[in-house]
Amino acid sequence: MKHRVHRFDIKMTRDQDKLEEFLNGLEGEVVAIIPNVAPVIFSLHPHVNFLLIVEKVG
């Protein structure tokens, strides 16, 4: 089996529809979704700025 890794830039508060559209458009099976959690310097809450989506194809 081959795998593809996609980078999906995201703003978690507004991109739910874009993410759903992207996932439904994939050809293979989604194996994992890995968030990149980035700290914010002047905030106590970190945020997710992109997702790595691993897709199994073939």
N, C-alpha and C positions, 0 to 999 in steps of 0.2 A: 504494500500500500504506500501511496505517496501522500504527503501532507503539504498544505499551503498555509502560510501564516500571513494574515491580513492585519494591517494597522488601521484602526478606525478612530479618527479624532472625534472627541465627543465633549459636549457640555451637558452634564447629566440632567440638568433642570429643563432642557428644551429639546433634546435630540432623540427622544424615545421613538418617535415615528420613523426617523431616518435609520435608526438601528434595526427596527423591526423590518423595514423594507430591505435593508442590506442582508439581514439573515435569511429572509425568505427568498432572496435572489441567488443564494449560494447553490452550487451544483451538488456538493458532497454533504457529508455529515459533520456537524460541529462537534469537535472533540473537547475543546476547552475555550473559555473566555477568560483572559488574564487582564485585570485592570492595572494600569500604571497609576499608583497613588502617589501624588506629589504633595509635599508639605507646603503650606502657605506661611510666609514669614510672619505676618502680623495677624494671624488668625489661629485659633485653637483647632480648627477643623481642616483636615487635609481634603484634597479634592482629586477626582479622577480626570486626567486630561486626555488619555487615549486608552483604547482597548486593543489587545492582541487577540485575534480570533484564529484558532487553529482548526483547519478544515481537512478532513480525510477525503481524498478523491481517488477515483479509479476503481 
